[in-house]
């Protein structure tokens, strides 16, 4: 972010100094030799910031407008040089590979780890022994398409489902339980907490979407009211969609406040479960970024990798 801002500032100063009053002779060169991707990028930047389009750039431009064109061209060339084009996927066809879906019959809980990464090997062994958290960590850290990823996704060669629900998680003494009273710090969140504790999937989802990330409220909601899984509809009757989810959708544009988070947003919208998780992890605690990540790109409050896999199963 800081590097990009510094680049823009330097570029602005440079273009200001090099501005010539002869706009007609200079303007056509500004947008010459653009690739199709660069041209689309320039069009979008100019249309949103200056209400300009490439078709009218042959007319006289003000000094400020010419600087804007210069900046748009240079920034778009930088973007296309450093950022690969994101693949385009249909949102109704989640990208979960056949290898992941077939992992329960490919692997057995007693299989030896590949031996190519000591940390992942350790998580593999723990996952094989039935440690749900180790399976989740292994899945998150493993390279896409690897045996590590497949073993973790199947909860150690068992089943393709929420490992916390399948294997159970030991709760340290003093942890939350469904009867834990609401913290009392926020009246609205306390109301959702109470309903979530009573078994409302809608309330658990709304609490997860609206509570500050990392808070006790969010922790309670993320485990369906301390019930040991983040996939509430697997264990509770689905009583509807959280109200906040209605304002989110996979086609929603990223906020534009942070380039890294915007990239994660776009990947999450294309059913990349890791991007959704990273968006939840790195987004500001009470931001739209976190809500988008938590909701699997505006789809559902659920563990995204499992949710995307279930979408495939239900459509096949």
ABEGO torsion letter per residue (X at the ends): XAAAAAAAAAAAAAAAAABBABAAAAAAAAABGBBAAAAAAAAAAAAAAAGBBAAAAABBBBAAAAAAAAAAAAAAAAAAAABBBBBBBBAABBBBBAAAAAAAAABBAABBBAGABAAAAAAAAAAAAGBAAAAAAAAAABBBGBAAAAAAAAGGGBBBBBAAAAAEBBBBBGBBBAABBBAGABAAAAAAAAAAAAGBAAAAAAAAAABBBGBAAAAAAAAGGGAGBABAAAABBBAEBBAAAAABBAABBBAGABAAAAAAAAAAAAGBAAAAAAAAAABBAABAAAAAAAAGGGABBBBAAAAAAAAAAAAX
